[in-house]
Amino acid sequence: MASFFLGADIGGTKTHVMVADETGRVVGFGQSGPGNHESVGYAGFQHNLQQAVQAALDSAHLATDAIFGSGFGVSGYDWPKQKGPTLDVINSLQLGGALELVNDVELGLLAGSPRMWGIAIVSGTSCNCRGWDAAHTRFGRVTGGGSEFGENAGAAELMVRVGQILAHTWTGRGAPTALADVFCERYGAKDLGDLLQGLICRDFELDAADAPLVFEVARQGDPVAVNLVRWAGSELGKMACAVIRQLQFEAVDFDLVQIGSMWGGSPMLSDEMEKLVHAIAPAANIIRTHEPPVIGAVLLGIQAAGVTPTAEMRNNLIATLPRQKPKNFGGIL
């Protein structure tokens, strides 16, 4: 009798669920809206997860009791006190077999590292960093709390810094920058003072989706924008180095997986991160992954069932992904 495994990537913008057989061949896929309880509540999380799971099972022509193991990577699941209500939602699915629950960042490491261990550093809408050793005996992480807790820089944190830079430019505390003209045009402001008035009076706010504007200005050689991108890369490097030290990876050959759309914005981002990482961990193997995190969720489900995932299973998952990738298929947050 064939065994089937289910994986769910539950993010801040979408939920993806995939079902595969014991060889890693994808047999079902479903998608729905966001599942981060911080934005949609646990009721919204449950509704969207149930929709995506049912769609995946229907496309695979399977019932819930056919699932031998399942893995769930959940955005917003960061601390032990959140485990109970998160499991309540997952258990309402009444799936068969064992299950494993992790933060969604960990799916990116499973999907992106051929060895399926090491460190994942995320720079997407926000930022995060987690990892584990080959034996799964040591784990490392940052808070995932963003700029409030000194962790930069995803796109949201980058925009916080842009606001500060524009304020310093207007007051004369900072150097003039082409970022001022670009963001005035973006928000229809007549000048920088008008832009800051709108931001401070909460008529509008800088959007994380505007991060590409920063990279474009940096590509044109604006010194302030260049320094901003380098700052972001350095901040990400510091996060990675913290987790490297927690895991005692300084002399270890390990995979460091870069996840998220920000990494594609400018090579300077990765260059600055690599300088810091390789200064303390010269054997770190840096990988930019483009594989969707839901692959990692299925691998997690295989592990939950007591089966050791193989390279062949991972390769089969990648090879048999749905031909028409849904919107945000490769997203992380």
Secondary structure, DSSP 8 states (H G I E B T S, - for coil): ---EEEEEEE-SS-EEEEEEETT--EEEEEEES---HHHHHHHHHHHHHHHHHHHHHHHHT--GGGEEEEEEEETT--SGGGHHHHHHHHHTT--SSEEEEEETHHHHHHHH-TTS-EEEEEESSSEEEEEE-TTS--EEE----GGGGT---SHHHHHHHHHHHHHHHHHTSS---HHHHHHHHHHT-SSHHHHHHHHHTTS----GGGHHHHHHHHHTT-HHHHHHHHHHHHHHHHHHHHHHHHHT-TT---EEEEESGGGGT-HHHHHHHHHHHHHH-TT-EEEE--S-THHHHHHHHHHHTT----HHHHHHHHHTS-SS--TTTT---
